[in-house]
Amino acid sequence: MRNLELEMARRAMEKVKEVANEAQSKQEYLTLARKLGSMIIQNGLIGTIAYLKNKSQGSVILGHLNELVSQQIPVDISKPESVPERDYFKVQAVALEASKWLKRYAEILLKE
């Protein structure tokens, strides 16, 4: 694995561990983490962000996704209008990679 991928994996694990300590939000976070990748593919990054902003645990996972993406591309995905049009697909690809790590660690650390 490349260094950027290893760093993203490590940070994703840290973020999911934060949620593991909160019993009431674990299940919803796990559900969102499992759906995140397919939501990005089906609805695009902007559509996924809009959906997450309306869910109770959506802001948490959106914050985690934003942090993982911003480590590779200096952009705030929680404000889609700040993503330059020319970089949108690159940002979406990095977000998809980040969602993969969030899902993996959520399934390992949050599954009951």
C-alpha positions in Angstrom: 0.0 0.0 0.0 1.1 3.5 -0.6 1.9 5.9 2.3 -1.2 8.0 1.6 -3.4 4.9 1.8 -1.8 3.8 5.0 -2.3 7.2 6.5 -5.9 7.3 5.5 -6.5 3.8 6.9 -4.9 4.8 10.2 -6.9 8.0 10.5 -10.1 6.1 9.6 -9.5 3.6 12.4 -9.0 6.5 14.9 -12.2 8.1 13.8 -14.3 4.9 14.1 -12.7 4.2 17.5 -14.1 7.5 18.7 -17.6 6.4 17.8 -17.1 2.9 19.4 -17.2 4.6 22.8 -20.7 6.0 22.2 -23.1 3.1 22.5 -26.2 4.8 21.2 -24.7 6.1 18.0 -22.8 3.0 17.0 -25.5 1.2 15.1 -26.5 4.3 13.0 -22.9 5.1 12.2 -22.3 1.5 11.1 -25.4 1.6 8.9 -24.3 4.9 7.3 -20.7 3.6 6.9 -21.9 0.5 5.1 -24.0 2.6 2.7 -21.6 5.5 2.1 -19.6 4.1 -0.8 -22.7 3.0 -2.8 -24.3 6.4 -2.0 -21.3 8.2 -3.5 -21.4 6.1 -6.6 -25.2 6.4 -7.1 -25.8 9.9 -6.0 -22.5 11.6 -6.4 -20.6 13.3 -3.7 -22.9 16.4 -3.5 -26.0 14.2 -3.2 -24.4 12.1 -0.5 -23.4 15.2 1.4 -26.9 16.6 1.3 -28.3 13.3 2.6 -25.8 13.0 5.4 -26.5 16.5 6.6 -30.1 15.4 7.2 -29.3 12.3 9.3 -28.5 12.5 13.1 -25.2 10.6 12.7 -24.6 12.0 9.3 -22.8 15.0 10.6 -20.4 12.7 12.4 -19.5 10.5 9.5 -19.5 13.6 7.2 -16.9 15.1 9.5 -14.8 12.0 9.4 -15.1 11.8 5.6 -14.2 15.4 5.3 -11.1 15.0 7.5 -9.9 12.0 5.6 -10.4 13.7 2.2 -8.8 17.0 3.3 -5.6 15.1 4.2 -5.0 14.4 0.5 -6.8 17.3 -1.1 -7.1 20.7 0.7 -10.9 21.1 0.4 -13.9 21.2 2.7 -16.4 18.7 1.3 -19.0 19.7 3.9 -19.3 22.8 1.8 -19.7 21.4 -1.8 -19.7 24.8 -3.3 -16.0 25.1 -2.2 -15.0 22.2 -4.3 -13.6 23.5 -7.6 -15.4 22.0 -10.6 -12.2 20.8 -12.2 -11.4 18.8 -9.1 -14.8 17.4 -8.3 -14.2 13.9 -9.7 -10.8 13.7 -8.0 -12.3 14.7 -4.7 -15.1 12.2 -5.3 -12.6 9.4 -5.9 -10.7 10.2 -2.7 -14.0 10.3 -0.8 -14.9 6.9 -2.2 -11.5 5.5 -1.0 -12.1 7.1 2.4 -15.6 5.6 2.6 -14.0 2.2 2.0 -11.8 2.5 5.1 -14.6 3.9 7.3 -16.8 1.0 6.3 -14.0 -1.6 7.0 -13.2 -0.3 10.4 -16.8 0.3 11.3 -17.6 -3.3 10.5 -14.7 -4.5 12.6 -15.0 -2.1 15.6 -18.7 -1.4 15.8 -20.3 -4.8 15.0 -22.0 -6.3 17.9 
